Amino acid sequence: MKEIKDKQIDSKEIFDKEKSIEIIHDGQSYYLKITKANKLILTK
């Protein structure tokens, strides 16, 4: 049986040289940020 995998994207592709990006979902803005500790934080 074939395993179903979630779509993957490398964070380097979406951040490029930025530390924060805005994501629009259902008309709402969310911000995905890379911290100094190299962790990801999603805020509204």
PyMOL Python script that loads the backbone (N, CA, C, O; Angstrom):
from pymol import cmd

cmd.read_pdbstr("""\
ATOM      1  N   MET A   1       0.839  -1.185   0.000  1.00  0.00           N
ATOM      2  CA  MET A   1       0.000   0.000   0.000  1.00  0.00           C
ATOM      3  C   MET A   1       0.886   1.251   0.000  1.00  0.00           C
ATOM      4  O   MET A   1       1.893   1.296   0.706  1.00  0.00           O
ATOM      5  N   LYS A   2       0.518   2.257  -0.783  1.00  0.00           N
ATOM      6  CA  LYS A   2       1.319   3.468  -0.929  1.00  0.00           C
ATOM      7  C   LYS A   2       1.080   4.431   0.240  1.00  0.00           C
ATOM      8  O   LYS A   2      -0.062   4.713   0.603  1.00  0.00           O
ATOM      9  N   GLU A   3       2.166   4.924   0.814  1.00  0.00           N
ATOM     10  CA  GLU A   3       2.080   5.879   1.929  1.00  0.00           C
ATOM     11  C   GLU A   3       1.798   7.276   1.378  1.00  0.00           C
ATOM     12  O   GLU A   3       2.434   7.710   0.418  1.00  0.00           O
ATOM     13  N   ILE A   4       0.847   7.972   1.987  1.00  0.00           N
ATOM     14  CA  ILE A   4       0.518   9.341   1.575  1.00  0.00           C
ATOM     15  C   ILE A   4       1.354  10.305   2.404  1.00  0.00           C
ATOM     16  O   ILE A   4       1.336  10.258   3.634  1.00  0.00           O
ATOM     17  N   LYS A   5       2.089  11.183   1.718  1.00  0.00           N
ATOM     18  CA  LYS A   5       2.936  12.161   2.401  1.00  0.00           C
ATOM     19  C   LYS A   5       2.369  13.556   2.238  1.00  0.00           C
ATOM     20  O   LYS A   5       1.776  13.886   1.211  1.00  0.00           O
ATOM     21  N   ASP A   6       2.561  14.378   3.272  1.00  0.00           N
ATOM     22  CA  ASP A   6       2.180  15.782   3.180  1.00  0.00           C
ATOM     23  C   ASP A   6       3.129  16.496   2.230  1.00  0.00           C
ATOM     24  O   ASP A   6       4.274  16.083   2.047  1.00  0.00           O
ATOM     25  N   LYS A   7       2.636  17.574   1.628  1.00  0.00           N
ATOM     26  CA  LYS A   7       3.480  18.393   0.768  1.00  0.00           C
ATOM     27  C   LYS A   7       4.578  19.021   1.616  1.00  0.00           C
ATOM     28  O   LYS A   7       4.313  19.489   2.723  1.00  0.00           O
ATOM     29  N   GLN A   8       5.791  19.036   1.114  1.00  0.00           N
ATOM     30  CA  GLN A   8       6.916  19.633   1.834  1.00  0.00           C
ATOM     31  C   GLN A   8       7.516  20.764   1.025  1.00  0.00           C
ATOM     32  O   GLN A   8       7.588  20.704  -0.203  1.00  0.00           O
ATOM     33  N   ILE A   9       7.948  21.803   1.736  1.00  0.00           N
ATOM     34  CA  ILE A   9       8.673  22.909   1.117  1.00  0.00           C
ATOM     35  C   ILE A   9       9.760  23.339   2.097  1.00  0.00           C
ATOM     36  O   ILE A   9       9.504  23.480   3.293  1.00  0.00           O
ATOM     37  N   ASP A  10      10.951  23.544   1.596  1.00  0.00           N
ATOM     38  CA  ASP A  10      12.070  23.970   2.440  1.00  0.00           C
ATOM     39  C   ASP A  10      11.861  25.432   2.826  1.00  0.00           C
ATOM     40  O   ASP A  10      11.544  26.259   1.972  1.00  0.00           O
ATOM     41  N   SER A  11      12.034  25.750   4.086  1.00  0.00           N
ATOM     42  CA  SER A  11      11.826  27.125   4.553  1.00  0.00           C
ATOM     43  C   SER A  11      12.726  28.121   3.819  1.00  0.00           C
ATOM     44  O   SER A  11      12.372  29.293   3.686  1.00  0.00           O
ATOM     45  N   LYS A  12      13.875  27.667   3.348  1.00  0.00           N
ATOM     46  CA  LYS A  12      14.780  28.559   2.594  1.00  0.00           C
ATOM     47  C   LYS A  12      14.105  29.067   1.326  1.00  0.00           C
ATOM     48  O   LYS A  12      14.392  30.175   0.873  1.00  0.00           O
ATOM     49  N   GLU A  13      13.207  28.262   0.749  1.00  0.00           N
ATOM     50  CA  GLU A  13      12.513  28.664  -0.465  1.00  0.00           C
ATOM     51  C   GLU A  13      11.500  29.769  -0.207  1.00  0.00           C
ATOM     52  O   GLU A  13      11.334  30.658  -1.043  1.00  0.00           O
ATOM     53  N   ILE A  14      10.819  29.731   0.937  1.00  0.00           N
ATOM     54  CA  ILE A  14       9.796  30.747   1.184  1.00  0.00           C
ATOM     55  C   ILE A  14      10.338  31.985   1.897  1.00  0.00           C
ATOM     56  O   ILE A  14       9.787  33.076   1.748  1.00  0.00           O
ATOM     57  N   PHE A  15      11.404  31.825   2.664  1.00  0.00           N
ATOM     58  CA  PHE A  15      11.972  32.977   3.363  1.00  0.00           C
ATOM     59  C   PHE A  15      13.015  33.712   2.541  1.00  0.00           C
ATOM     60  O   PHE A  15      13.185  34.921   2.701  1.00  0.00           O
ATOM     61  N   ASP A  16      13.721  32.999   1.657  1.00  0.00           N
ATOM     62  CA  ASP A  16      14.824  33.567   0.878  1.00  0.00           C
ATOM     63  C   ASP A  16      15.816  34.184   1.860  1.00  0.00           C
ATOM     64  O   ASP A  16      16.441  33.446   2.622  1.00  0.00           O
ATOM     65  N   LYS A  17      15.984  35.490   1.873  1.00  0.00           N
ATOM     66  CA  LYS A  17      16.918  36.134   2.807  1.00  0.00           C
ATOM     67  C   LYS A  17      16.179  36.889   3.912  1.00  0.00           C
ATOM     68  O   LYS A  17      16.798  37.600   4.704  1.00  0.00           O
ATOM     69  N   GLU A  18      14.856  36.732   3.963  1.00  0.00           N
ATOM     70  CA  GLU A  18      14.029  37.419   4.955  1.00  0.00           C
ATOM     71  C   GLU A  18      13.951  36.624   6.245  1.00  0.00           C
ATOM     72  O   GLU A  18      14.237  35.427   6.263  1.00  0.00           O
ATOM     73  N   LYS A  19      13.563  37.290   7.326  1.00  0.00           N
ATOM     74  CA  LYS A  19      13.365  36.633   8.621  1.00  0.00           C
ATOM     75  C   LYS A  19      11.887  36.530   8.972  1.00  0.00           C
ATOM     76  O   LYS A  19      11.527  35.875   9.951  1.00  0.00           O
ATOM     77  N   SER A  20      11.019  37.176   8.177  1.00  0.00           N
ATOM     78  CA  SER A  20       9.597  37.169   8.441  1.00  0.00           C
ATOM     79  C   SER A  20       8.847  37.208   7.118  1.00  0.00           C
ATOM     80  O   SER A  20       9.252  37.899   6.184  1.00  0.00           O
ATOM     81  N   ILE A  21       7.735  36.449   7.044  1.00  0.00           N
ATOM     82  CA  ILE A  21       6.888  36.494   5.855  1.00  0.00           C
ATOM     83  C   ILE A  21       5.437  36.608   6.300  1.00  0.00           C
ATOM     84  O   ILE A  21       5.071  36.169   7.390  1.00  0.00           O
ATOM     85  N   GLU A  22       4.620  37.204   5.442  1.00  0.00           N
ATOM     86  CA  GLU A  22       3.190  37.317   5.709  1.00  0.00           C
ATOM     87  C   GLU A  22       2.474  36.239   4.909  1.00  0.00           C
ATOM     88  O   GLU A  22       2.740  36.048   3.722  1.00  0.00           O
ATOM     89  N   ILE A  23       1.560  35.535   5.577  1.00  0.00           N
ATOM     90  CA  ILE A  23       0.762  34.497   4.938  1.00  0.00           C
ATOM     91  C   ILE A  23      -0.697  34.924   5.050  1.00  0.00           C
ATOM     92  O   ILE A  23      -1.177  35.213   6.146  1.00  0.00           O
ATOM     93  N   ILE A  24      -1.402  34.965   3.925  1.00  0.00           N
ATOM     94  CA  ILE A  24      -2.819  35.304   3.934  1.00  0.00           C
ATOM     95  C   ILE A  24      -3.594  33.986   3.874  1.00  0.00           C
ATOM     96  O   ILE A  24      -3.417  33.190   2.952  1.00  0.00           O
ATOM     97  N   HIS A  25      -4.450  33.772   4.866  1.00  0.00           N
ATOM     98  CA  HIS A  25      -5.278  32.569   4.924  1.00  0.00           C
ATOM     99  C   HIS A  25      -6.710  32.977   5.224  1.00  0.00           C
ATOM    100  O   HIS A  25      -6.996  33.550   6.276  1.00  0.00           O
ATOM    101  N   ASP A  26      -7.608  32.677   4.293  1.00  0.00           N
ATOM    102  CA  ASP A  26      -9.027  32.988   4.472  1.00  0.00           C
ATOM    103  C   ASP A  26      -9.241  34.472   4.796  1.00  0.00           C
ATOM    104  O   ASP A  26     -10.078  34.825   5.627  1.00  0.00           O
ATOM    105  N   GLY A  27      -8.469  35.332   4.124  1.00  0.00           N
ATOM    106  CA  GLY A  27      -8.607  36.768   4.311  1.00  0.00           C
ATOM    107  C   GLY A  27      -7.923  37.329   5.540  1.00  0.00           C
ATOM    108  O   GLY A  27      -7.983  38.534   5.781  1.00  0.00           O
ATOM    109  N   GLN A  28      -7.270  36.477   6.326  1.00  0.00           N
ATOM    110  CA  GLN A  28      -6.575  36.906   7.547  1.00  0.00           C
ATOM    111  C   GLN A  28      -5.066  36.877   7.324  1.00  0.00           C
ATOM    112  O   GLN A  28      -4.551  35.994   6.637  1.00  0.00           O
ATOM    113  N   SER A  29      -4.360  37.846   7.906  1.00  0.00           N
ATOM    114  CA  SER A  29      -2.897  37.893   7.812  1.00  0.00           C
ATOM    115  C   SER A  29      -2.263  37.167   8.987  1.00  0.00           C
ATOM    116  O   SER A  29      -2.653  37.355  10.140  1.00  0.00           O
ATOM    117  N   TYR A  30      -1.286  36.342   8.677  1.00  0.00           N
ATOM    118  CA  TYR A  30      -0.488  35.653   9.691  1.00  0.00           C
ATOM    119  C   TYR A  30       0.972  35.915   9.355  1.00  0.00           C
ATOM    120  O   TYR A  30       1.316  36.114   8.190  1.00  0.00           O
ATOM    121  N   TYR A  31       1.830  35.917  10.365  1.00  0.00           N
ATOM    122  CA  TYR A  31       3.241  36.199  10.164  1.00  0.00           C
ATOM    123  C   TYR A  31       4.066  35.016  10.658  1.00  0.00           C
ATOM    124  O   TYR A  31       3.943  34.595  11.808  1.00  0.00           O
ATOM    125  N   LEU A  32       4.897  34.495   9.785  1.00  0.00           N
ATOM    126  CA  LEU A  32       5.789  33.395  10.119  1.00  0.00           C
ATOM    127  C   LEU A  32       7.190  33.975  10.239  1.00  0.00           C
ATOM    128  O   LEU A  32       7.714  34.566   9.295  1.00  0.00           O
ATOM    129  N   LYS A  33       7.788  33.800  11.406  1.00  0.00           N
ATOM    130  CA  LYS A  33       9.084  34.423  11.694  1.00  0.00           C
ATOM    131  C   LYS A  33      10.108  33.382  12.116  1.00  0.00           C
ATOM    132  O   LYS A  33       9.778  32.365  12.726  1.00  0.00           O
ATOM    133  N   ILE A  34      11.371  33.668  11.771  1.00  0.00           N
ATOM    134  CA  ILE A  34      12.492  32.861  12.248  1.00  0.00           C
ATOM    135  C   ILE A  34      13.109  33.598  13.433  1.00  0.00           C
ATOM    136  O   ILE A  34      13.490  34.762  13.312  1.00  0.00           O
ATOM    137  N   THR A  35      13.209  32.926  14.568  1.00  0.00           N
ATOM    138  CA  THR A  35      13.766  33.549  15.780  1.00  0.00           C
ATOM    139  C   THR A  35      15.300  33.507  15.750  1.00  0.00           C
ATOM    140  O   THR A  35      15.907  32.885  14.878  1.00  0.00           O
ATOM    141  N   LYS A  36      15.900  34.185  16.727  1.00  0.00           N
ATOM    142  CA  LYS A  36      17.360  34.154  16.860  1.00  0.00           C
ATOM    143  C   LYS A  36      17.861  32.758  17.147  1.00  0.00           C
ATOM    144  O   LYS A  36      18.999  32.421  16.820  1.00  0.00           O
ATOM    145  N   ALA A  37      16.996  31.922  17.773  1.00  0.00           N
ATOM    146  CA  ALA A  37      17.353  30.523  18.068  1.00  0.00           C
ATOM    147  C   ALA A  37      17.040  29.604  16.885  1.00  0.00           C
ATOM    148  O   ALA A  37      17.117  28.382  17.013  1.00  0.00           O
ATOM    149  N   ASN A  38      16.686  30.190  15.728  1.00  0.00           N
ATOM    150  CA  ASN A  38      16.408  29.474  14.488  1.00  0.00           C
ATOM    151  C   ASN A  38      15.150  28.596  14.589  1.00  0.00           C
ATOM    152  O   ASN A  38      15.074  27.532  13.976  1.00  0.00           O
ATOM    153  N   LYS A  39      14.173  29.059  15.369  1.00  0.00           N
ATOM    154  CA  LYS A  39      12.882  28.376  15.491  1.00  0.00           C
ATOM    155  C   LYS A  39      11.856  29.175  14.692  1.00  0.00           C
ATOM    156  O   LYS A  39      12.073  30.346  14.380  1.00  0.00           O
ATOM    157  N   LEU A  40      10.730  28.527  14.363  1.00  0.00           N
ATOM    158  CA  LEU A  40       9.658  29.208  13.643  1.00  0.00           C
ATOM    159  C   LEU A  40       8.520  29.556  14.598  1.00  0.00           C
ATOM    160  O   LEU A  40       8.136  28.755  15.451  1.00  0.00           O
ATOM    161  N   ILE A  41       7.989  30.774  14.436  1.00  0.00           N
ATOM    162  CA  ILE A  41       6.856  31.219  15.233  1.00  0.00           C
ATOM    163  C   ILE A  41       5.806  31.784  14.259  1.00  0.00           C
ATOM    164  O   ILE A  41       6.118  32.615  13.406  1.00  0.00           O
ATOM    165  N   LEU A  42       4.559  31.314  14.406  1.00  0.00           N
ATOM    166  CA  LEU A  42       3.445  31.811  13.618  1.00  0.00           C
ATOM    167  C   LEU A  42       2.564  32.660  14.529  1.00  0.00           C
ATOM    168  O   LEU A  42       2.089  32.192  15.563  1.00  0.00           O
ATOM    169  N   THR A  43       2.349  33.930  14.127  1.00  0.00           N
ATOM    170  CA  THR A  43       1.500  34.844  14.903  1.00  0.00           C
ATOM    171  C   THR A  43       0.465  35.463  13.991  1.00  0.00           C
ATOM    172  O   THR A  43       0.597  35.448  12.767  1.00  0.00           O
ATOM    173  N   LYS A  44      -0.563  36.006  14.610  1.00  0.00           N
ATOM    174  CA  LYS A  44      -1.628  36.668  13.853  1.00  0.00           C
ATOM    175  C   LYS A  44      -1.442  38.158  13.927  1.00  0.00           C
ATOM    176  O   LYS A  44      -2.234  38.908  13.355  1.00  0.00           O
TER     177      LYS A  44
END
""", "prot")
cmd.dss("prot")
cmd.show_as("cartoon", "prot")
cmd.util.cbc("prot")
cmd.orient("prot")
